[in-house]
């Protein structure tokens, strides 16, 4: 077996394996229908091809993984293997090179999203020094028009300055560029004069990570300091309004429950916990998962 960079010509096959693997694990009647209308493989490859790897055996792709570079922080997924090759060391073979990618990028911390009810997955990732930290809540709400001022577009410098206040070196510019370049949705920004107060990188539409009937907040951050709760509510209202104006009925966002203040505020604002997963952190470091941190993401 060889693990090597993923090729453009293999994206459709890696996508097929992704759906088949997750659909089989979850016991779907037709595993190939998993995450219908949603795309993780093509979008993440085109966001950063150097993070994408594939496992090949006898000229056939049998698994893949994609790492994301968020400056000082890294995450990866979906890591998937053809079901007929489960329990044969393919996932471990993909994880070794993934750690080498993180080392090359010089990320300080890393994390992943996995099934909380799967000892198999948890044990696998512990072999690579990833440890359970807490639950991730996937929160949902109907999108309704709200009175909230915002702008859209690309302001990487301002976003980088804001995320750096939350966690030194955290930089999601690659996700902002990906949404803009691939037309996956929009980056929504809330300003206080010339200062960026909050922003959300949103996916929506067929072939995005949101899908055709949902706005998915891939990443959002709110400037720390007084009145952070008000800024958070303003940002979510802006995202709902943007979605409702485009007849997108649902909004979805992930929040790590270690960010307890943001989680509680989402509940207060009408969001409901729809499902949960497990966050695992390399070296058991908390990274930016602190009670007072207002960041939305889930590392799926």
C-alpha positions in Angstrom: 0.0 0.0 0.0 1.2 3.5 -0.9 0.1 6.8 0.7 0.6 9.8 -1.5 -0.9 13.1 -2.5 -4.5 13.0 -3.8 -4.9 13.6 -7.5 -7.6 15.7 -9.1 -8.7 12.7 -11.2 -9.4 10.8 -8.0 -11.8 13.3 -6.4 -15.0 11.6 -7.6 -13.8 8.2 -6.3 -12.7 9.6 -3.0 -16.1 11.2 -2.7 -17.8 7.9 -3.4 -15.6 6.1 -0.8 -16.5 8.9 1.8 -20.2 8.4 1.3 -20.0 4.6 1.3 -17.8 4.5 4.4 -19.9 6.8 6.5 -23.2 5.4 5.2 -22.1 1.9 6.0 -20.9 2.8 9.5 -24.2 4.5 10.2 -26.2 1.6 8.8 -28.0 3.4 6.0 -30.2 1.3 3.7 -28.2 2.8 0.8 -24.9 4.0 2.1 -24.1 5.9 -1.0 -26.9 8.4 -0.1 -25.0 9.7 2.9 -24.7 13.5 3.0 -26.6 13.8 -0.3 -26.1 17.3 -1.8 -23.2 18.1 0.5 -19.6 18.0 -0.7 -16.5 17.8 1.6 -14.0 16.1 -0.7 -14.0 18.4 -3.8 -14.4 21.6 -1.7 -11.6 20.8 0.8 -9.2 19.5 -1.9 -9.6 22.7 -3.9 -9.2 24.8 -0.8 -5.8 23.4 -0.1 -4.5 20.4 -2.3 -1.3 20.0 -0.3 -3.4 18.8 2.7 -5.1 16.0 0.7 -3.7 12.4 0.6 -4.9 9.1 -0.7 -4.1 5.4 0.1 -3.5 3.3 -3.0 -3.4 -0.5 -3.3 -2.7 -2.4 -6.5 -3.5 0.8 -8.5 -6.8 1.4 -6.7 -7.6 4.2 -4.2 -8.9 2.6 -1.0 -9.0 5.6 1.4 -8.2 9.3 1.8 -7.8 12.1 4.3 -7.7 15.9 4.0 -5.9 18.2 6.5 -6.8 21.9 7.0 -4.3 24.6 7.8 -5.7 27.3 10.1 -2.4 29.0 10.9 -1.3 27.8 14.3 -4.1 25.2 14.4 -4.8 22.2 12.2 -7.6 19.8 11.8 -8.4 16.9 9.4 -11.2 15.0 7.9 -13.1 13.2 6.5 -10.7 10.3 7.0 -12.4 7.4 5.1 -11.5 3.9 4.0 -13.4 1.5 1.8 -15.4 -0.8 4.1 -13.8 -3.9 2.6 -10.4 -2.6 3.9 -11.5 -1.7 7.4 -9.4 -3.1 10.3 -6.4 -3.6 8.0 -4.3 -0.6 9.1 -5.3 1.8 6.3 -6.5 4.5 8.6 -3.3 4.4 10.6 -1.3 4.5 7.4 -3.1 7.7 6.4 -2.7 9.3 9.9 1.1 9.1 9.9 1.5 11.3 6.8 -1.2 13.6 8.1 0.9 14.3 11.2 3.8 14.9 8.9 1.8 17.5 7.1 1.0 19.3 10.4 4.7 19.2 11.3 5.5 20.8 7.9 2.9 23.5 8.5 4.3 24.0 12.0 0.8 24.0 13.6 1.0 24.4 17.3 -2.2 22.5 18.2 -4.6 20.2 16.3 -8.0 18.6 16.8 -10.5 16.3 15.2 -14.3 15.5 15.2 -15.4 11.9 15.7 -18.1 9.6 16.9 -18.5 9.8 20.7 -20.0 6.3 20.8 -17.2 4.6 18.9 -14.4 3.1 21.0 -12.8 2.0 17.7 -12.4 5.6 16.5 -11.3 7.0 19.8 -8.7 4.3 20.3 -7.3 4.8 16.8 -6.8 8.6 17.3 -5.3 8.1 20.8 -2.4 6.2 19.1 -1.5 9.5 17.5 -1.8 11.5 20.7 -5.3 12.8 20.2 -7.3 12.7 23.4 -11.0 13.2 24.2 -11.8 16.7 25.5 -15.5 17.2 25.3 -18.6 17.1 23.2 -19.4 19.2 20.2 -22.9 20.3 19.8 -24.4 20.6 16.3 -27.0 23.3 16.7 -29.9 24.1 14.4 -32.6 26.7 14.0 -35.1 27.9 11.4 -33.7 30.9 9.5 -36.0 34.0 9.8 -35.3 37.6 8.6 -33.8 39.7 11.3 -32.9 43.3 11.6 -29.1 43.1 11.7 -26.5 45.2 9.8 -23.7 43.4 8.2 -21.4 43.4 5.1 -20.2 40.5 2.9 -17.0 39.8 1.1 -13.3 39.2 1.8 -11.4 41.0 4.6 -8.7 38.5 5.5 -6.5 41.0 7.4 -9.3 42.1 9.7 -10.4 38.5 10.3 -6.9 37.4 11.0 -6.5 40.2 13.5 -9.7 39.1 15.3 -8.9 35.4 15.5 -5.4 36.3 16.7 -6.9 37.8 19.7 -8.7 34.6 20.5 -5.7 32.2 19.8 -2.3 33.4 18.8 -1.7 32.6 15.1 -5.2 31.3 14.4 -5.9 32.2 10.7 -8.8 30.9 8.7 -8.1 33.0 5.6 -7.8 29.8 3.5 -11.5 29.1 4.3 -12.5 32.6 3.4 -10.8 32.3 0.0 -12.2 28.9 -0.6 -15.8 30.1 -0.1 -15.1 33.1 -2.4 -13.2 31.1 -5.1 -15.5 28.1 -5.2 -18.7 30.2 -4.7 -19.7 28.0 -1.7 -21.6 30.7 0.2 -20.5 34.0 1.8 -18.4 35.5 4.6 -20.6 37.7 6.7 -19.0 40.5 8.7 -20.3 42.7 11.5 -18.4 46.0 12.0 -18.2 48.6 14.8 -17.0 51.6 12.9 -13.7 50.5 11.3 -13.2 47.6 13.7 -14.4 44.1 12.8 -16.5 42.9 15.7 -17.5 39.4 14.4 -17.5 37.3 11.2 -18.9 34.0 10.0 -17.7 31.9 7.0 -20.9 30.3 5.7 -21.5 27.5 3.2 -24.9 27.2 1.5 -26.2 25.5 -1.7 -25.7 22.3 -3.6 -22.1 21.1 -3.6 -21.1 23.1 -0.6 -20.6 21.8 3.0 -24.1 23.2 3.8 -26.1 21.5 1.0 -29.2 22.9 -0.8 -31.5 23.7 2.1 -29.2 24.8 4.9 -26.7 27.5 5.8 -23.8 25.9 7.6 -21.5 28.1 9.6 -18.1 26.6 8.9 -16.3 29.0 11.2 -17.3 32.1 13.2 -15.6 34.3 15.7 -16.6 37.2 17.9 -14.2 39.8 19.2 -13.5 39.3 23.0 -14.4 41.9 25.5 -17.4 43.7 26.9 -20.8 43.2 25.3 -19.5 40.0 23.5 -23.0 38.4 24.0 -24.6 41.2 22.1 -22.1 40.9 19.3 -22.6 37.2 19.1 -26.4 37.7 18.9 -25.9 40.3 16.2 -23.7 37.9 14.1 -26.2 35.1 14.3 -29.1 37.4 13.4 -27.1 38.5 10.3 -26.5 34.9 9.3 -30.2 34.1 9.7 -31.2 37.2 7.7 -28.7 36.4 4.9 -30.1 32.8 4.7 -33.8 33.8 4.9 -33.3 36.4 2.1 -32.2 33.5 -0.1 -35.0 31.2 0.9 -32.7 28.9 2.8 -34.9 27.5 5.6 -32.3 26.2 8.1 -29.2 27.4 9.8 -26.6 25.0 11.4 -23.5 25.6 13.4 -21.2 23.6 15.6 -20.0 24.7 19.0 -17.6 22.9 21.3 -19.3 22.6 24.7 -16.1 23.6 26.4 -17.1 27.0 25.0 -19.9 26.9 27.5 -20.9 30.6 27.3 -21.4 30.5 23.5 -23.3 27.2 23.8 -25.7 28.6 26.4 -26.2 31.8 24.4 -27.2 29.7 21.4 -29.8 27.9 23.4 -31.1 31.2 24.7 -31.3 32.5 21.1 -33.5 29.6 20.1 -31.0 27.1 18.7 -31.6 23.5 19.6 -29.0 20.7 20.0 -29.6 18.4 17.1 -26.8 15.9 17.6 -23.4 15.7 19.2 -19.9 14.3 18.5 -16.6 14.2 20.3 -13.7 16.6 20.0 -10.3 15.1 20.4 -7.2 17.3 20.9 -3.6 16.5 20.1 -1.5 16.4 23.3 -4.8 17.0 25.3 -4.2 20.7 24.8 -7.3 22.9 25.0 -6.3 25.2 22.2 -9.0 27.8 21.9 -11.7 25.8 23.6 -12.3 27.9 26.7 -15.6 28.8 28.4 -15.3 32.5 27.4 -14.4 31.8 23.7 -17.1 32.8 21.2 -16.1 30.6 18.2 -18.3 28.4 16.1 -16.8 25.4 14.4 -16.9 21.7 14.8 -13.9 20.3 12.9 -16.1 17.7 11.0 
